[in-house]
Amino acid sequence: MFRRPRTPQTPTGTPDPRKTGINQEPLDPTRVLADLVSRPTQEGVLEGALSYAATLMGGTVQGYAVVRRGQDRVAAVFGGYPKSLLGLALTGPWAQMRSRVVPDGSRELFDTNGPEITAQLEQAGLRDAQISLVVPLSVRGRHLGALILDRASSDGVAPAAQEAVTKWAAAVAPILSILEGREEWKQAARQLTRALVEAVESQDFDSLGHAQAVTDVSLKLGRAVGLTDRELEELWFASMLHDIGKIHGEQGHAQVGANFLHGVPHLSEAQKAIRHHHERVDGQGEPDRLSGEDIPLYARILAVANAYVRLGGLERLKPQAGKGLDAKLVGLLDKLPQ
């Protein structure tokens, strides 16, 4: 009765630019955040955060991240610093927990640590840092750690670059906060998703709670058509994130939102659902004018749920059955307890 999404096929012969070092256009920060969501470890999140922070700073940059686990420890490295630094307990120019440019950054680092630590730092090449940008990672006044970006040259750091890295660190910090003490990445990813959606919805008072309401209806329909738990999980992400593209405005938000999940393979069907949730079964929708069952099932479910919440009930929804919306899904929703 309802055509299910195909099992995604892994393309062959297409290199991942993040692994091959192919130069790409500057990344949209929302896409980078989506990539961080797909990383299951604190180290993975911080490596990605350092990489993007380095592009914001500009020039040749090496870096490391510290987190507070009783005492400050190196949790990630970037740009040539060795992984032998991971787990190293140390103190340094981040102790003040404020964004600052540190001339001769290595001096402050080496002056505050004992000989055993400084020997490891020397071997790792941190003595070569001529200037450091130190940016805290904090949430609601709680200090989680810091990003430290080093340059071997004495070139200064532009105020605009410092501000951009500081804002980026503020966006990354909630991810670290969620990760702390979490055994299940699924739970952390859901909480992060809710936080991102609430941040977008808070820009428009009328939208508050819309994503959650749509998600509740989508899951009800998903269970009714027999989706598995794994499929319902993907439908949950599609429904919660369907309007995330509005962070860049109303026009084209479905495509922008779909791009948010670019590079998250286990949510590929959710990505399609977000892209196509404004298609119409009569072929007059957007962005690709798909019709009927050529529209992915998750997108058809999402469209019905979205319209139900937006219009305020089934009576207003029914005239759209067979025109804008899947008539079978509208009929199914009519039979479900409200």
Secondary structure as UniProt FT lines:
FT   HELIX           17..20
FT   HELIX           29..37
FT   HELIX           42..57
FT   STRAND          62..68
FT   STRAND          72..78
FT   TURN            79..80
FT   HELIX           83..85
FT   TURN            86..87
FT   TURN            93..96
FT   STRAND          100..103
FT   HELIX           105..111
FT   HELIX           115..124
FT   HELIX           126..128
FT   STRAND          131..139
FT   TURN            140..141
FT   STRAND          142..151
FT   HELIX           159..179
FT   TURN            180..181
FT   HELIX           185..201
FT   TURN            202..203
FT   HELIX           205..207
FT   TURN            208..209
FT   HELIX           210..224
FT   TURN            225..226
FT   HELIX           229..240
FT   TURN            241..243
FT   HELIX           244..248
FT   TURN            251..252
FT   HELIX           253..260
FT   TURN            261..263
FT   HELIX           265..267
FT   HELIX           268..276
FT   TURN            277..278
FT   TURN            281..282
FT   HELIX           292..294
FT   HELIX           297..311
FT   HELIX           314..317
FT   HELIX           318..320
FT   TURN            322..324
FT   HELIX           327..335
//
